[in-house]
């Protein structure tokens, strides 16, 4: 990697953020396919490439948005892969800080449970994005399939960012795995893992006005 390469990669990582408000205009399919091809180069265990990706155009995203937003009103959470048991210590603090950054940006006050719930429900309307994708992983590959799919998702987010396409990864949609499985005809031997909404950012929207920070190296790196 040349200095120029490292500068570009660092800039993409610093610039990317979880976009929570989008313009309505769709992304050209050629640009989406180019990002998917780039992400396909990510490494995986034994080159197994376990991810399967369902990508929705604008019309299909609109249909799914309406159906999922209606479904969550009565359905219970049934993820294929268990969600975290608890956030504790630094992980809890980082999660809380991120949440309050969003609430402060959009004007949700402490104690406003309906306001915070309304923000959460925007996940299932894909934050108004014109596109949605779903990633699944083979059940038999277990945690290592999940790990490889996580690497793929990161690469895809950066490939989108390099093309001026905003995105937000969404574990929330996996909490309604049976619905997503039926909608996308996901095979029984695969787990619904994670979704992502994407499109062009609505730059002036308050939900896109803040940026999360990152831990300093001493907090996460042990040199030996």
Secondary structure, DSSP 8 states (H G I E B T S, - for coil): --HHHHHHHHHHHHH--B---B-SS---HHHHHHHHHHHTTS--GGG----EEEEE-HHHHHHHHHHHHHHTTT---B-SS---S---HHHHHHHHHHHHHHHHHHT--TT-HHHHHHHHHGGGGGGG-SEEEEEEEEGGGHHHHHHHHHHHHHHHHHHHHHTT-EEEEESGGGGBHHHHHHHHT--TTEEEEEEEEEE-B-TT-GGGS-------HHHH----
